[in-house]
Amino acid sequence: MDLARLQQQLKSGRQAPLEQWHPPFCGDMPIQINRDGQWHYQQSPIGRMELVKLFASVLQRKNGDYMLTTPVEEVRIQVADAPFVIIDWCWQQLEHQQLLQLTDNLDYQYLVSAEFPVLLQPEPGSGLFLPYLQLGRGLSAKFSRAVFYQLAEQAELADLNGQMQLVLTSGSYRFSLGLAEDG
């Protein structure tokens, strides 16, 4: 993997055009993303945020596997839960609507909406259904415990599908943080 060349191609700050690249699969790379969203190479933390962001820009999930895809090769990496973690939030006023803005551990921001929905998914290991922000390319971001509890305090109780759930609204998009008894 030629990181210098890839970094030059991605310098514009936009996501890599992965759908245009069809490289051969070259095996596993000893990169792991732990449950806290920290990236490791051969069990050592990757300390350079620029490098983590570079890898994240070419990350996708295909057939249940997490892949780093470049124009010349594709490698599989291991992800313990979700590759990103929501670490901060705030309300944004936009065109007479209040929208929930979430920030992940790489400092990327998303407005919760139909484009970036929140879905309840089973957490690996515990099986509890927790909220995950859907990011595209098969990727997601898990809510940190602190953000989950802060948002749960903002939520209202509502009956959805016959169950009492913690519900928030971002613009016209309504979503659940989970069952009230699990919260």
C-alpha positions as CSV (number, residue, x, y, z in Angstrom):
1,M,0.0,0.0,0.0
2,D,1.6,3.3,-1.2
3,L,0.5,5.7,1.6
4,A,2.2,8.7,0.1
5,R,0.5,8.3,-3.3
6,L,-2.9,7.6,-1.7
7,Q,-2.5,10.6,0.5
8,Q,-1.8,12.8,-2.5
9,Q,-4.9,11.5,-4.2
10,L,-7.1,12.2,-1.2
11,K,-5.6,15.6,-0.2
12,S,-8.8,17.4,-1.5
13,G,-10.5,16.3,1.8
14,R,-13.3,14.4,0.1
15,Q,-14.0,10.7,0.4
16,A,-12.1,8.4,-1.9
17,P,-14.1,7.2,-4.9
18,L,-14.1,3.5,-3.8
19,E,-16.9,2.6,-6.2
20,Q,-14.6,3.4,-9.1
21,W,-11.7,1.2,-7.8
22,H,-11.7,-2.6,-8.4
23,P,-8.3,-3.8,-7.1
24,P,-7.4,-7.4,-6.2
25,F,-7.9,-8.7,-2.7
26,C,-4.4,-8.9,-1.1
27,G,-5.2,-10.6,2.2
28,D,-5.4,-9.5,5.8
29,M,-3.5,-6.5,7.2
30,P,-2.8,-6.5,11.0
31,I,-4.9,-3.4,11.7
32,Q,-7.6,-3.6,14.4
33,I,-10.1,-1.0,15.5
34,N,-11.1,-1.7,19.1
35,R,-14.5,-1.1,20.8
36,D,-13.5,2.4,21.7
37,G,-12.8,3.3,18.0
38,Q,-9.0,3.3,18.5
39,W,-6.9,2.1,15.6
40,H,-4.0,-0.3,16.2
41,Y,-1.3,-1.7,13.9
42,Q,0.2,-5.0,15.2
43,Q,-1.4,-4.3,18.6
44,S,0.3,-0.9,18.8
45,P,-1.9,2.2,18.8
46,I,-1.7,4.3,15.6
47,G,-0.9,7.7,17.1
48,R,-0.9,9.9,14.0
49,M,-4.5,11.1,13.5
50,E,-3.6,12.0,9.9
51,L,-2.8,8.4,9.2
52,V,-6.0,7.2,10.9
53,K,-8.1,9.6,8.9
54,L,-6.3,8.4,5.7
55,F,-7.2,4.8,6.4
56,A,-10.7,5.8,7.4
57,S,-11.2,7.5,4.1
58,V,-10.7,4.2,2.2
59,L,-12.6,2.0,4.7
60,Q,-15.7,0.2,3.7
61,R,-17.7,-2.9,4.7
62,K,-18.2,-5.5,2.1
63,N,-20.0,-8.8,2.7
64,G,-19.6,-8.4,6.4
65,D,-15.8,-7.7,6.3
66,Y,-14.1,-4.4,6.8
67,M,-11.8,-3.5,3.9
68,L,-9.3,-0.8,3.2
69,T,-9.5,-0.2,-0.6
70,T,-7.0,1.7,-2.7
71,P,-6.7,1.9,-6.5
72,V,-4.1,-1.0,-6.5
73,E,-5.1,-3.3,-3.6
74,E,-7.7,-4.2,-1.1
75,V,-7.0,-5.6,2.4
76,R,-9.2,-6.9,5.2
77,I,-8.9,-5.4,8.7
78,Q,-10.6,-6.3,12.0
79,V,-13.2,-4.2,13.8
80,A,-14.4,-5.2,17.3
81,D,-17.7,-3.3,17.1
82,A,-18.2,-0.2,15.0
83,P,-15.2,1.5,13.4
84,F,-16.2,5.0,14.7
85,V,-17.6,6.3,18.0
86,I,-19.9,9.3,18.5
87,I,-18.1,11.4,21.2
88,D,-20.0,14.7,21.1
89,W,-23.3,16.2,20.1
90,C,-25.2,19.5,19.9
91,W,-28.4,21.0,18.5
92,Q,-28.1,23.0,15.3
93,Q,-30.8,25.4,14.2
94,L,-31.3,25.2,10.4
95,E,-34.3,26.6,8.4
96,H,-36.7,26.7,11.4
97,Q,-35.7,23.1,12.4
98,Q,-33.6,21.8,15.2
99,L,-31.2,19.2,14.0
100,L,-29.0,16.9,16.1
101,Q,-25.4,17.2,15.1
102,L,-23.1,14.3,16.1
103,T,-19.3,14.3,16.1
104,D,-17.2,11.1,15.9
105,N,-13.8,10.3,17.3
106,L,-12.1,11.5,14.1
107,D,-13.8,14.9,14.4
108,Y,-16.3,14.3,11.5
109,Q,-19.7,15.8,12.0
110,Y,-23.1,14.5,10.8
111,L,-26.6,15.8,11.0
112,V,-29.0,13.0,12.1
113,S,-31.5,12.6,9.2
114,A,-32.7,10.0,6.7
115,E,-29.3,10.4,5.1
116,F,-27.5,9.6,8.3
117,P,-30.1,7.6,10.3
118,V,-29.8,6.1,13.8
119,L,-30.7,2.4,13.9
120,L,-30.8,0.1,16.9
121,Q,-28.4,-2.8,16.4
122,P,-27.2,-5.6,18.7
123,E,-23.9,-4.8,20.3
124,P,-21.3,-7.6,19.8
125,G,-20.8,-9.5,23.0
126,S,-23.8,-8.2,25.0
127,G,-26.5,-8.5,22.4
128,L,-28.2,-5.4,23.7
129,F,-29.8,-3.2,21.1
130,L,-28.0,0.1,21.1
131,P,-28.1,3.1,18.7
132,Y,-25.6,3.3,15.8
133,L,-25.3,6.1,13.3
134,Q,-25.3,4.8,9.8
135,L,-22.6,6.4,7.7
136,G,-22.7,4.9,4.2
137,R,-20.4,2.3,2.7
138,G,-21.7,-0.2,5.2
139,L,-20.0,1.8,8.1
140,S,-21.5,2.9,11.4
141,A,-20.6,4.8,14.5
142,K,-21.5,3.6,18.0
143,F,-22.7,6.2,20.5
144,S,-20.3,6.5,23.4
145,R,-21.8,5.8,26.8
146,A,-21.6,9.4,27.8
147,V,-23.3,10.7,24.7
148,F,-26.0,8.0,25.0
149,Y,-26.9,9.0,28.5
150,Q,-26.8,12.7,27.7
151,L,-29.2,12.2,24.8
152,A,-31.4,9.8,26.8
153,E,-32.0,12.7,29.2
154,Q,-33.2,14.8,26.2
155,A,-35.5,12.0,24.9
156,E,-39.2,11.6,25.4
157,L,-40.9,8.4,26.1
158,A,-43.1,7.2,23.2
159,D,-44.9,4.0,22.3
160,L,-43.3,2.7,19.1
161,N,-44.4,-0.7,17.8
162,G,-46.1,-1.5,21.1
163,Q,-43.0,-0.8,23.2
164,M,-42.0,2.2,25.3
165,Q,-38.9,3.7,23.8
166,L,-36.6,6.7,24.3
167,V,-37.3,8.9,21.2
168,L,-35.6,12.0,19.7
169,T,-36.4,14.1,16.7
170,S,-33.9,15.7,14.4
171,G,-35.6,18.0,11.9
172,S,-38.4,15.8,10.5
173,Y,-36.5,12.5,11.3
174,R,-37.6,10.6,14.4
175,F,-35.6,7.8,15.9
176,S,-35.3,5.6,19.0
177,L,-32.3,5.4,21.4
178,G,-33.7,2.1,22.7
179,L,-36.3,0.6,24.9
180,A,-37.1,2.6,28.0
181,E,-36.4,-0.3,30.3
182,D,-32.9,-0.8,28.7
183,G,-32.1,2.9,29.0
